[in-house]
Amino acid sequence: MNYATIKETDVANGPGIRVSLFVSGCNHHCAGCFNAEAWDFAYGNPYTEDTREYLLKLLSPDYIRGLSLLGGEPLDPANCTCVAKLVESVKEQYPKKDIWCYSGYTYEELLDRISQGDRDVATILQDADVLVDGRFLAEQKNLRLAFRGSENQRLIDLKATAETGVVVFYNPK
């Protein structure tokens, strides 16, 4: 996996001050994408063990609320193994920090992948706290939405959804 950039302090992609990893590679190619250069899976820098350690170090201060995973597409099959290992490491080392994952796949599409045996997606959805799902739709772009770009995208509270068995939306306060 490659990554486009790491934002050491990000306030736009989830609540509080966060560390954000923008992975490279996306096959959705949404019209109007804010990060089209990251569609290329070879864009940016190789993600290595040193990258993972660096991200874990960036998450250590108390003022950092959590990690946001964006792209590109973090849940592309080519990226999932690295992303799953990262979220496992974050939850193990920082269980009180939250993880947000942005994906062009819908929650239902991801559940279908899990039902077909995709263990990496299962790990990511189990360990992440919020999924921002759905492809960006330029015709539904809305700059007033919290933490997402178009009205079709949902903020899904993954823990509450797992507990209830129905999709529960995260309410940004």
C-alpha positions, 0 to 999 in steps of 0.5 A: 500500500502507498499513502498520499499524506499524513496530517499530524493535526487535522480538525476537518475529518472527524471531531477534535484534533486527529491524525489523518492517513490518506491512503493511495488508490481508489477505483471509484473515481467520483466526479468532483473528488477533492483528492483525485491525485490519490486515485493512483495506487502508486501515488505518494510513499510506500506504507511501511512498518516505520509508517505504522510506528510513526502514526502510533507515535503521533497518536500518543499525545492526550490532545489527539482524539483519534485517527481518521483514515481517508483516501484514495480508498482505505477499504479497497481490497488492495489496501485493507490488509495494511489498514486492518493491521493499523486499526488493530494496533491503534485499538490495542495501544490506544483503546480510548482513541476513536477511529474514523474511516471514510469509504466510497463503499456503503456499509451494506457493500462492506457487509456483503464483502464480510459475508464473502469472507473478507476478514480485513473489512470485518476487523476494520469495521469491528475496531473503527468507531465511525464509518463515513460511507458512500461515494461522493456525488457532486450533484449532492455536494453540501458544504454545510454537512459535518465531516462529509461532502455530499448528502448521500454520505452517512456517518455510521456509529459502528459500535451502536450499529453492531449492538442493535443490528440496525444502522445507527447514525453518529450525531456530531455534537 
